[in-house]
Amino acid sequence: MTMDEFWNIVDRVHADSPSDMKNKCRLLGDELRRLPAQEVLSFGRHFADCFYKAYHWDIWGAAIIINRGCGDDSFMDFRSTLISLGRAPFEAALRDADSLADFDIDPAWAAYEGYQYVMPEAYEEMTGGEEPPDEDKHRHPQKVTGVPVVEWEMSKRFPRLAAKYGHKDSDYAVEKERAAMLEKRKQVAAKLKTILLDGGIIPSSGVIPPYLVAAKTLRSGRSPGSSSIHQVWKTFDFDEGHYLTAAFELEKASPAELECRPDLNGVRLKTDPSTPQTDDFEKWQHTLKERGLIGC
């Protein structure tokens, strides 16, 4: 089956049932059952090619506006529904997702779950229960292509869709504020992570100090006196949440991230399993020896 033949089937089925997705799926199944099994598989390959091409942030942005929100699973359904509309809207959307404003897409069925299952179901019926080969499993893109979208910055990017479906960026002010807070928290945690390593607050044993111990040193603006590293830094505001995020990331640090500390070569970073009743770095170091954690 050629791509033209694939689209001829999709367009014909859409013309017969432009807005009833359940009926459209039934009609597509009827069309596929008239074909040899290998042609049904070929239809599935073309469908997969289109499905992967639509894994783009512009298409996802359009889906968010039309569907009034769209998560990962719904975006899979939206892409399938988009293909079901036919070649013209699909190819127009790939060129300019805002052009979907030219087509009749009802939010009630914009992310219909079912069209993508018609081919495998038809094939199984035709072959007595044999599932289609899983040859496309590893072809799906790992990342969404294009520039990411956020709900509070959609109107300029998709002006026609926003106008048609009543999208207002201002409706997402709370989400915008929450995203800004998360980004700030991420930046503070990244700064803490850098100083913990570069400033020698994590000793050569690889044990990450408890919050109270590290916080006192971090707020002093200089490396611990017993450390072989001697650095100073400008103090800044942070809380225990920031610190715990940084510690969690450090536990997952790759060897490349630890290259700044040759003494940590081959050492796995881990948080202190207990919380000694002290905020003094030197006293905490002494408890590591007492608890047998030095050198682990």
N, C-alpha and C positions, 0 to 999 in steps of 0.2 A: 504494500500500500504506500502510495506517495503522500507527501504532505498535503497536496491539493485534494487528493481523495479523502484524506482525513477530514479536512475542513468542509468538504462537500457534505459529508455525513453530519457533522456538527451543525452546519448552517441549516440543512434541511430539517433536522429535528427541532432546532430552535424556532424556525418559521412555523412549524406545526404546533408548538407549545411555548410561546415566548415568555410566559410569566408563571406557569404552573410547573414548578420544578419536579414534583412527584410524577406528573404525567410525562414530563420531558425525559426523566430517567427511564420510564417504561418504554417510551418510543425509541430511545437509544438502544435499549436492550433488544427490542424487536429488530432494529437495523443490524445489530452485531450478530444476532443468531442466524441471519441469512448468509453470513460470510463463512469461509473456511476458518478453522481454528487458528491457523497461522496468520491470517489477515486480522483476526481479532487481536492477536498479540502485537501485530504491527501497529494497529490503532492505539494500543496501550503505550507503545514506545513513543509515538508522536505526542500522545497526551502528556507523558512524562516530560518530554522535551519542553513543551509549552509550560508545564507546571513549574519546572526549574527556572525557566527564563523569567517567570513572573515573581521570583523570589527577590524582589527589589523593594527598597524603602519607599519609592514613589507609589508603587502599587499598594503597599501596606498603609501608607498615608491615606490614599483614596479609600481603602477599606475602612479605616478608622472613622472617616467622615460619613461615608454612606451607611455603615453598619452601626454608627454611633458608639464606637469602641470596638476593638478587635484584638484579641489575644492570639497566642501562637496557634492553637487549634482552630480557632475561627478563621485565621489567615489561610490555613490549608483549605478550608471549605470555601473561602472567598475566591481563592485562585481557581479552584475547580469550577465554581459558578461563573467566573469571568470567562473561562474557556468555553463554557456551555453557551455563552451569548453569541459566539461565532467569531469568524476571522476578523471582520472589520473592527469591532470594538476591542478585541484582544490586541491586535497589532497597533491600533491607535493608542491604547493604554501604555504599551511599551514605549512608544515615542513620546507621549505626553499623558500622564495619568489624569491630569485635570480634564482631558477630553472626554472622560467617562460621563461628564455632565451632559453630553450630547445624547446619551442613551438612556433608555427607560430601565432603571435599576431600582427596584423596590427594596428598602431596608428589611422588609419582612422575609425576603428570600435571598438577600445578597450573599449570605454565608450559609447556604443550604448544604447540609451534610448528606451526601448520597451519590452525586454525579460521578465522583472518583471511584466508586465501588462497582459501577455498572459493568465495566469491562471484565474485571476478575470474576464477578458473579456469572456473567454470560459464558465465559471460558470454562468455568467449572461445570456448568450445566451441560455444555457441549461435549465435554471430555469425561463425563461420568464422575466428577468430583476431583479431577486433577487441578491443583493450583497452578497459576501462571508462574513461569520461572522468575525467581527474584533477582533478575539481572540488573535492575535499576537501583537496587538498595543503596549502593555506595556512590551513586552519581549525584545525589542531591547536594547542592552547595552547602558548605559548612557555615558560611556567614551570609547574611543578607547583603546584597550589593547596593551601592549607592550611598547617599548621605542620610543618616538616621533622622527620623521625624519625632517631634514631640507635640502633644495635643495643643499646647498653648502658643505654638508658632506655625499654625497651619494656613491661616487665611491668605497670607501673601504667597505661599507656595502653591496652594490650590484654591484660587479665588472663585472660580466658577462652581466647583463642587461645594465649597463652603457656603456660597450664596444659595445654591439649590437645596441643600440639605440642612440649612440653618445652623451651621457650625459657627460658634463664637469662641475665639481664643480666650476671652475673659472668663468663660465658664470654667476654665481650668486653672484659675489663680492659685487654688489650694495645692494642686499637684505641682505647679511651677515652684511654689515656695518649698514644698517638701523635697523636690529634686535639688534645689539650691542648697538646702540643709545637708542632704546626703553627699553632695559634691564637696561641700566645705569639710564635712567629717572625713571624707576620703582623703582630702588634701592634708588635713592635720595628722591623720594616721600615717600617711606616707612620710611626712616630715619627722614624726616620732621614730618611725622605722629606721630612717637614715641616721638620726643622731644616736639611737641605741647601738647601732653597729659602729659608725665612724667615731663616736665619742667614747667607746670602750666601756659602755654601761653593761653590755653583755660580756661577761668574762670568757676566758679561753675555754672554760668547761662547757660553754654553750648553753648554760642555764639562764633563761630569761628571768630577770628579777621580778618579784611581785610589784604590784602597782605602787604601794606606799614607798618602797625602797627606791624604785626608779624615779618616781615623781619628785622626791626630794633632790636627787642628783640632777634631774632635768631642769628643775627650777633654780638650781644653783648656777647654771650656765657654764659649767666646766666639768671635765672628766673626773671620775673618782680619783682620789689621791693615790690609791694602791695600783691603779691601772698603768700599764706601760704606754698607753696612749694619752696624749695631753692635748686636748682641744677645748676651745671655748665657743659658745654660740649665744645668739640673742634669745632670751627667754620669750615664751609665748603662752597663750592660754590653751589648755587642753583639759579633758576630764578622763575619768576611768574608762568610759566607753571608747574614746579615741585610742587609749592605751591598749585595751583588750583587742581592738581591731588590728592594731599594729603588731601585737604579740602573735595573734593568729596568723597573720601574713608571714611573719618571721619563721614560724614553725614550718611553713610550706616553702621557705626560700630555697632557690636552686643554688648549686655550686657557683654559678656565674654571679649571682647576687651577693655571694659572700667573698668574692675575690678581694674586696677591700680589706679583708681581715685574714691574712695568711695563717694566723694562729688558729683559725676555725676550719682549716682545710680538713675535710673528712669528718667534721663534727656535726652531729644533728642537733639543731636548736630545739629546745623544749622549755616550756614554762616550769617554774618551780612548783612541784606538786603540793606544797604546803605554804602557809602564810606566817612566817616567823613574826613574833610580836616586837618588831623593830622597823624603823624607817631609815636606819643607818646602813649605808652600803658596806662598810668594813665589818660591822657586826653580822650582817647578813652573810657575807663571804665566810665568816668563821662558822656559821651554822651549816654551810654547805659541807665543810670538812667534817663537822660533827655527824652530819647525816649521810656521809659517804657519797655525796653527789659530785665532788670534785673529780674531774677526769672522766665522767660518764658521758 
